[in-house]
Amino acid sequence: MTLRAAVLGHPIIHSKSPALHRAAYAHLGVDIAYSAIDVTESALPDFMRQVRDEARADGSWVGLSVTMPLKSAMVAEVDEVRGVGRALGVVNTVAFESDGDSAAHTKLVAYNTDVAGIINALRHAGAAPAPTAVILGGGGTAAAAIAALKELGAVSAEVFVRDPGRAGEARGASAAVGVPVQVLPLAGAAAAVAAADVVISTLPPRAADALAAELAGAQLPESPGVLLDVSYDPWPSRIAAVWQEAGGTVVPGLEMLIYQAVEQVRHFTGLGEALPAGVIDVMCDAVGAPRRVF
């Protein structure tokens, strides 16, 4: 029987997750068909009821990757949330766990692998320990960024958002992991961004263009810190290009995406830490990322 997995979100057409996962499963010789399914937040409960019924009928579902705008809404649709996702109330991964005797007892377990993706991407880039930190955006990925900064030793962060009234996920993450944040309007971000050791942009494509233009006209430090721009299409983003031209270190969102997808493959295949190292190479090849960036 061919097993099933998918990435859910809206819009979903440009997702690189299918390429990453299909490459991994082909390399592993695992019969998992991975698709992209457009699901809105309002349609999620009905969709998940259908998936749950199918999983418990034939055991064919093994996993779901979850992207915007579903990362918070998915928490209500699973049986259990484990790890940092439980504290954040934000998840991006659902694994289907069976007791081995009957698919009828399949449990839906959610995780947040974005946190590991951000940590590994920033560590590889040489981010300073206990960094001063700025986050652009206040949604589900920003929540994961706050948890990642906690692991990297940051004691606080400034969060710049387009609408301060819609930063609930960032504020919730701050309370959950114990990293105080100050939520501020995006229009005033330039000075703090220029001075930070680590900047994590979780904004949609082109949403940071005005900030990038402001930074281009400003006097940036001689050696800016590390910028992780979670958005990867189009690439390079305007803010990434400005940052790199000023001599700063830029981490493309594609690198974070690969790191978090590796963790999902561990869950969906059940291989855990036994996942062969070569899987990373084929995933890099599938999306045109340099081999062994890890």
C-alpha positions as CSV (number, residue, x, y, z in Angstrom):
1,M,0.0,0.0,0.0
2,T,1.3,3.5,-0.9
3,L,1.3,5.7,2.2
4,R,0.3,9.3,2.1
5,A,1.6,12.6,3.4
6,A,1.0,16.2,2.3
7,V,1.7,19.8,3.0
8,L,-1.4,21.9,3.9
9,G,-1.8,25.7,3.6
10,H,-3.3,28.6,1.7
11,P,-1.9,29.5,-0.8
12,I,0.2,26.4,-1.4
13,I,1.1,26.3,-5.1
14,H,4.6,27.6,-4.6
15,S,5.6,25.3,-1.7
16,K,8.9,23.5,-2.1
17,S,7.9,20.9,0.5
18,P,6.8,18.3,-2.1
19,A,10.1,18.4,-3.9
20,L,12.0,18.0,-0.6
21,H,9.9,15.2,0.8
22,R,9.6,13.2,-2.5
23,A,13.4,13.3,-2.9
24,A,13.9,12.0,0.6
25,Y,11.4,9.1,0.2
26,A,12.8,8.1,-3.2
27,H,16.3,8.0,-1.7
28,L,15.1,6.0,1.2
29,G,13.1,3.6,-0.9
30,V,10.0,4.4,1.1
31,D,6.6,4.3,-0.6
32,I,5.1,7.6,0.6
33,A,3.2,9.8,-1.9
34,Y,3.6,13.4,-0.8
35,S,1.2,16.1,-2.2
36,A,0.3,19.8,-1.7
37,I,-3.3,20.5,-0.6
38,D,-4.8,24.0,-0.5
39,V,-6.7,24.2,2.8
40,T,-8.1,27.4,4.3
41,E,-8.4,27.9,8.0
42,S,-12.2,27.7,7.8
43,A,-12.0,24.4,5.9
44,L,-9.5,22.8,8.2
45,P,-11.9,21.1,10.7
46,D,-13.8,19.3,7.9
47,F,-10.6,18.4,6.1
48,M,-9.1,16.9,9.2
49,R,-12.2,14.9,10.0
50,Q,-11.9,13.3,6.6
51,V,-8.2,12.6,7.0
52,R,-8.7,11.2,10.5
53,D,-11.4,8.9,9.2
54,E,-9.2,7.7,6.3
55,A,-6.2,7.2,8.6
56,R,-8.3,5.0,11.0
57,A,-9.9,3.1,8.2
58,D,-6.8,2.0,6.2
59,G,-3.7,3.4,8.0
60,S,-2.5,5.1,4.8
61,W,-1.8,8.5,6.2
62,V,1.7,9.0,7.9
63,G,2.1,12.8,8.1
64,L,1.1,16.3,7.4
65,S,3.3,19.4,7.0
66,V,1.5,22.5,8.1
67,T,2.1,26.0,6.8
68,M,0.4,29.4,6.9
69,P,-2.3,30.1,7.9
70,L,-2.9,26.8,9.7
71,K,-0.1,26.6,12.3
72,S,-2.2,27.7,15.3
73,A,-5.5,26.3,14.1
74,M,-4.1,22.8,13.7
75,V,-3.6,22.5,17.5
76,A,-7.3,22.0,18.0
77,E,-7.4,19.2,15.3
78,V,-4.9,16.7,16.8
79,D,-5.0,14.3,19.7
80,E,-1.7,15.4,21.3
81,V,0.9,18.2,20.9
82,R,4.5,17.3,22.0
83,G,7.6,19.3,22.6
84,V,7.9,23.0,22.2
85,G,4.8,23.1,20.1
86,R,2.7,22.5,23.2
87,A,4.1,25.6,24.9
88,L,3.8,27.7,21.8
89,G,0.4,26.6,20.7
90,V,1.8,26.6,17.2
91,V,2.7,23.5,15.2
92,N,3.9,22.7,11.7
93,T,4.0,18.9,11.7
94,V,1.4,16.1,12.3
95,A,2.5,12.5,12.6
96,F,0.0,9.6,12.5
97,E,0.9,7.1,15.2
98,S,-0.6,3.6,15.4
99,D,-0.4,1.2,18.2
100,G,0.6,-1.5,15.7
101,D,-2.4,-3.6,16.1
102,S,-5.1,-1.6,14.3
103,A,-5.3,1.5,12.2
104,A,-8.5,2.3,14.1
105,H,-6.5,3.4,17.1
106,T,-4.3,5.9,15.1
107,K,-3.3,9.0,17.1
108,L,-2.6,12.4,15.5
109,V,0.4,13.9,17.2
110,A,1.6,17.4,16.4
111,Y,5.1,18.9,16.7
112,N,6.9,22.2,15.8
113,T,10.0,21.5,13.7
114,D,10.3,25.1,12.7
115,V,12.2,25.8,16.0
116,A,14.9,23.2,15.2
117,G,15.0,24.6,11.6
118,I,15.7,28.1,12.8
119,I,18.2,27.0,15.5
120,N,20.3,24.9,13.1
121,A,20.2,27.5,10.4
122,L,21.5,30.3,12.7
123,R,24.1,28.1,14.4
124,H,25.5,27.0,11.0
125,A,25.7,30.7,10.0
126,G,27.8,31.5,13.1
127,A,25.2,33.5,15.1
128,A,26.7,35.0,18.2
129,P,25.9,33.3,21.5
130,A,23.3,35.2,23.6
131,P,22.5,37.4,20.6
132,T,20.7,40.7,20.6
133,A,17.7,39.9,18.4
134,V,15.1,41.4,16.2
135,I,12.1,39.5,14.7
136,L,10.1,40.9,11.8
137,G,6.5,39.7,11.9
138,G,4.4,38.4,14.8
139,G,2.7,35.2,13.6
140,G,3.3,31.5,14.0
141,T,6.8,31.5,12.5
142,A,7.7,34.4,14.8
143,A,6.6,32.3,17.7
144,A,9.0,29.6,16.6
145,A,11.7,32.2,16.2
146,I,11.3,33.3,19.8
147,A,11.6,29.7,21.1
148,A,14.7,29.3,18.9
149,L,16.3,32.5,20.3
150,K,15.7,31.1,23.8
151,E,17.8,28.1,22.9
152,L,20.5,30.3,21.4
153,G,20.8,32.2,24.7
154,A,18.9,35.5,23.8
155,V,17.5,37.2,26.9
156,S,15.0,39.4,25.0
157,A,13.9,40.4,21.5
158,E,12.3,43.2,19.7
159,V,9.3,42.2,17.5
160,F,8.4,44.6,14.7
161,V,5.0,44.0,13.1
162,R,2.8,45.7,10.5
163,D,-0.2,45.5,12.9
164,P,0.6,45.4,16.6
165,G,-2.9,44.1,17.2
166,R,-2.1,40.9,15.4
167,A,0.9,39.8,17.3
168,G,-0.8,37.4,19.7
169,E,1.2,34.4,18.7
170,A,4.5,36.2,19.3
171,R,3.3,37.5,22.7
172,G,2.1,34.0,23.6
173,A,5.4,32.5,22.7
174,S,7.2,35.1,24.8
175,A,5.2,34.2,27.9
176,A,5.5,30.4,27.2
177,V,9.3,30.3,26.9
178,G,10.3,33.2,29.1
179,V,11.9,35.5,26.5
180,P,10.5,39.1,27.1
181,V,9.6,40.8,23.8
182,Q,8.7,44.4,22.9
183,V,6.2,44.6,20.1
184,L,6.7,47.7,17.9
185,P,5.5,49.1,14.6
186,L,7.5,47.9,11.5
187,A,7.9,51.4,10.3
188,G,10.4,52.1,13.1
189,A,12.5,49.0,12.7
190,A,15.5,50.2,10.7
191,A,17.8,51.3,13.6
192,A,17.2,48.2,15.7
193,V,17.6,45.9,12.7
194,A,20.9,47.5,11.8
195,A,22.3,47.1,15.4
196,A,21.1,43.5,16.1
197,D,23.3,40.4,16.2
198,V,20.5,38.3,14.7
199,V,17.5,39.4,12.6
200,I,14.8,36.9,11.7
201,S,12.3,38.0,9.1
202,T,9.1,36.0,9.1
203,L,7.3,38.5,6.8
204,P,5.7,37.4,3.5
205,P,7.5,38.0,0.2
206,R,8.2,41.7,-0.5
207,A,6.7,42.8,2.8
208,A,10.1,44.0,4.0
209,D,11.0,45.9,0.8
210,A,10.3,49.3,2.3
211,L,12.5,48.5,5.3
212,A,15.2,47.2,2.9
213,A,15.1,50.6,1.0
214,E,15.5,52.4,4.3
215,L,18.5,50.2,5.3
216,A,20.1,50.8,1.9
217,G,20.0,54.5,2.5
218,A,21.3,54.2,6.1
219,Q,24.8,53.8,7.5
220,L,24.9,50.1,8.4
221,P,27.5,48.8,10.8
222,E,30.8,47.8,9.3
223,S,29.9,44.1,9.9
224,P,26.1,43.6,10.2
225,G,25.0,40.5,12.1
226,V,23.1,37.4,10.7
227,L,19.9,37.8,8.8
228,L,17.6,34.8,8.4
229,D,14.9,35.6,5.9
230,V,12.3,32.9,6.1
231,S,10.7,33.9,2.8
232,Y,12.6,32.2,-0.1
233,D,10.6,33.1,-3.2
234,P,11.7,35.4,-4.9
235,W,15.3,35.1,-3.9
236,P,17.3,37.0,-3.0
237,S,14.7,39.2,-1.3
238,R,15.4,42.9,-1.3
239,I,16.4,42.9,2.4
240,A,18.7,40.0,1.9
241,A,20.4,41.7,-1.0
242,V,20.9,44.9,1.0
243,W,22.2,43.0,4.0
244,Q,24.7,41.0,2.0
245,E,26.0,44.0,0.1
246,A,26.7,45.7,3.5
247,G,28.8,42.7,4.5
248,G,26.3,40.9,6.7
249,T,25.7,37.1,6.8
250,V,22.5,36.1,5.0
251,V,20.7,32.8,5.7
252,P,18.1,31.9,3.0
253,G,14.8,30.6,4.2
254,L,15.4,27.6,2.0
255,E,18.1,26.5,4.4
256,M,15.7,26.7,7.3
257,L,13.0,24.9,5.3
258,I,15.4,22.0,4.6
259,Y,16.4,21.7,8.3
260,Q,12.8,21.6,9.5
261,A,11.8,19.2,6.7
262,V,14.5,16.7,7.7
263,E,12.9,16.6,11.1
264,Q,9.5,15.9,9.5
265,V,11.0,13.0,7.5
266,R,12.2,11.5,10.7
267,H,8.7,11.6,12.1
268,F,6.9,10.4,9.0
269,T,9.2,7.5,8.3
270,G,9.7,6.5,11.9
271,L,13.5,6.4,11.4
272,G,14.2,9.1,13.9
273,E,17.9,9.6,14.5
274,A,18.6,6.6,12.2
275,L,17.8,8.8,9.2
276,P,20.8,8.4,6.8
277,A,23.0,11.5,6.4
278,G,22.7,11.2,2.6
279,V,19.1,12.2,2.7
280,I,20.1,15.8,3.2
281,D,22.1,15.8,0.0
282,V,19.2,14.7,-2.2
283,M,16.9,17.2,-0.5
284,C,19.4,20.0,-1.3
285,D,19.6,18.8,-4.9
286,A,15.8,18.7,-5.2
287,V,15.5,22.5,-4.5
288,G,18.8,23.7,-5.9
289,A,20.5,24.3,-2.5
290,P,24.2,23.8,-2.2
291,R,25.1,20.3,-1.0
292,R,26.4,19.9,2.5
293,V,25.4,23.4,3.6
294,F,24.7,21.5,6.9
